Amino acid sequence: MAQAQFNQGGPNEVHPHILVMEDDRNVAKGLEMALTEEGYGVYIAGTGKMAMSAFRDEHFDLLIADLRLPDINGMEVIRQVKDLKPKTEVIAITGYPTTAIAVEAMKLKVNDFLPKPFNEDQIKAAVSKALDTRKERPTVTAAKSEEEKLIQKREVTEVLNRTADDSKFWLSLMENGSEALKTYTLSSEAKAAILSGDLRWINKNIGELTQKQLMFIYKRLESEAW
């Protein structure tokens, strides 16, 4: 895509600004149409360099990032954006989804990871959820932080116990990654730790695991070694 452009509503309206980083013209235009209809200001960048240039010059609330670009790896763009504008929400999209890529994306604190092809309803829901996260992110009090830690501990423990008791869930988690965790209230870091078998993160944030809970983690690490 040779050009980038920015479309938004009337001059007196304030809209969330979204940067769509996508080199496939048809996909980019489809996203632009769908999101403009929802009232968002949409900027299209066909390369990683164009996207980074836009972020230096403009304010964006959300980045929709294709991970395969003609110039820069999309994951590297996300990493740079998070360094430059850490409050920017991110949705990663890719036609080549793998568990490893999903884990890496979640470690960068992306809000959602959508494999292509996705439909209009899916992207609209993902965008709405990501922007709601931005609105609802207050200054975290000590009590709130402690509550969130307890929720993460409960949810991670429940997931790991279920892997030992439910072979279908175990298989789904191995094959589908974060998709199998959608019904759980887990942070991106917690999902990434479960999927990658990150015992250091789990021991620090959840505590010591039982042998039953460790079964999936060991299997995950064994599969990564192969």
Secondary structure, DSSP 8 states (H G I E B T S, - for coil): ----EEE-S-TT----EEEEE-S-HHHHHHHHHHHHHTT-EEEEESSHHHHHHHHHHS--SEEEEES--SSS-HHHHHHHHHHH-TT-EEEEEESS--HHHHHHHHHTT-SEEEESS--HHHHHHHHHHHHHHHHT-----HHHHHHHHHHHHHHHHHHHHHHHH-HHHHHHHHHHGGGGGTTS---HHHHHHHHHT-HHHHHHHT----HHHHHHHHHHHHHHH-
